[in-house]
Amino acid sequence: MVYRPVADQTIKNYMKGTLNRVKGGDLELSEKVVAINRVVKTTKGGRAFSFSALVVVGNGNGVVGHGLGKAKEVQEAITKGIDDAKKNLIKVPVMHGTIPHEQFAKEGAAKVLIKPAAHGTGVIAGGSMRAVLEAAGITDILSKSLGSANPHNVVKATFVALGMLREPVQVAKQRNISLKRVFNG
């Protein structure tokens, strides 16, 4: 099977927020820091240090978000990242601890491939992808990160892939066929 890059229109729709957006009002969200970067700006008076934090939040039941926070202190950057992540929540279809179908997505130079897995497989994923998948509540999945290993782009590509997932009921309605026919062809 040949994987083709995702159409630009789909990525634009994701960025506009038309794919599975969720309001973060009263959800119990757990947070995980994916990456912290120390930034140095050289000025006339010396060096000015600041920090940026990439954070993933999720409720472990199909709702997940990511955010970036920047501040002079690490803890403040993490707090800002959590607040930003709560504004970017999406709903992911999780069926029996895995995803309904495989999906390929791209963001910048990072490409990700996620596939459903049998119960008991676990989360087969690398660093930043693992944080996103575990925050979403996915317990069994096969994934591969291709191209760039930049955590920002890998997290964004994972979100594009998760945002494009469709539930079998939704597919059956769009195609005007029975749910049984969706699974059996």
N, C-alpha and C positions, 0 to 999 in steps of 0.2 A: 504494500500500500504506500503510495506516494503522499507525503504531507505537503500541502501548499500553505504559504503564509496566509494569515487571516486577512480578509478584505479590509482596506482602509476604512470603509464606511462602518464596519462593525466596531473597530477601535474608536472611531469618532463617536458612535452611539454610546459606547462604554464611558468615554470621557465626559459626555454630556449628562450621563446618569440615567439613561433610559433602560438600562438592564438591571432588573431586580433590586432597586433601591429600597432601603429600610430606614425608618426613623428610629433613632437610638433612645427615645424617651425613658422608659422604665426597665430596660434590659439589664440583667446582671452580666456585666462584661469582665472577662479576665484579660490582662494585658501581658504582652511579651515584647521585650526590647530585642530587635533583630540586629541593629548595628548602631554604634556610636562613633561619630567622627569628630576629631579635634581639628579645628580650623585656626590657622594662624594668619593674622594680618599684620604685616610690618608697617609701622608708622614712623613718623619723625621722632616720637618719644619712646620708641621701642617696639615690642611685640604685643599685640592684643589677641588673646586667646578666646575662642568661643567654641561651642559644641553643637552638633546636630545629632538628633536621635531619630531613627526609623523604628516605629512602634506598630505592632499588630494587636488588635483587640478582637475578642470573639466570645460568644456565649456557649460554645461547645454544642450548639444545636442548629447549625446551619447559618448563623449570622456572623459575619466577619468584616473587619474594616482595617485600613492601614492609614498611617499619618506620619508626618514629618514635623519635628519641633526643633527650633533653633534658639539658643540662649547662651548667656555667659557662664551659666552653671549647668552641670550635667542633669541634676534632678529637675531643674526648671525646664530644660529641653525635653526631658521625658514626659513631664506633665503636659507641655504644649503638644507633644506628639500624640498623647492619649486623647486630648481634646480634639485634635484634627482627625484622628482615626474614628472618633464617634460621629463625625460629620460625613464620613465616607463608608457607611455600612451597606453591605449587599446581602441578599438572601441566596444561599447555595442549596440546591436540591440534594439532600443526603438520603440515600435509600439503604437501609440495613448496614450503616456504617461506611458505605462507599458511594461513589458517584454513579449516575445512571449510564453514562457512555464516555468514551474517550474524547479528548479535546486537545487541540494544538493551538498555541497562541504565541504572539511575539510582541515585545515592547523594547524599542531601541535595538540593541544588538543581542538581547536576551531572548531565547526561545524556550518554551516549556511544553512538555507533553505529559498529560495526566491520563491514566487508564484506571478503570475499575478493577478491584481485586477481590478474591474470594475471602470469606470470613476467616480471620486468624492470620492473614498475611502481615498486617501491621502497616505502618506508614513508611514506605520506602521512598525517601526523599532527602535531599541535602538541606543544609542549614536554613536559609531564608525561606525556602519553599516549605520545609517541615513546619516552621512556626505558623505559617498561614493555614496550612491544612489541618494542623492540630487545633488551632483556635476556632476553625470552622466546625470542629466536631467529627471530622472524617477519621475513622480508625483503620480502614483497610484501603490502601491505594498504591499504585505503582506510578512513579513519576520520573521524569528525566529532564534535567536542565541542560539545554544545548546553547552553545555560543557563550556570551558574556556571563561572568559570575558576579557581576556588580549587584549587590543586594537590593538596591533601589529598583533596578530594572527587572530583576528576577521576581520580586514581590509584585510589581505592577503587572508583569506578564502572567503570573499566577492568578491575579485578580481578574484579568481579562478572560483567561480560560475558565475560571469558576463562574464568571458572570454570563458566559455564553452557554452554560449547561442548561438543558431543558428537561423537564420532567416528562415521563412517558404519557401521562394523561394529557399534558399540553400538546405533545406531538400527535396523539390520536385525534384530538379536536381539530388541529390545523389540517390534518390529512383526511378528515372525515372517515376514519377507519376505527375498528374496535381495538381496545387495549391489547387483546390477545394477539391480534395481527401485527401490532407494533413489535412485539417480542419474537414472534415466530416467522415474520416476513411475509 
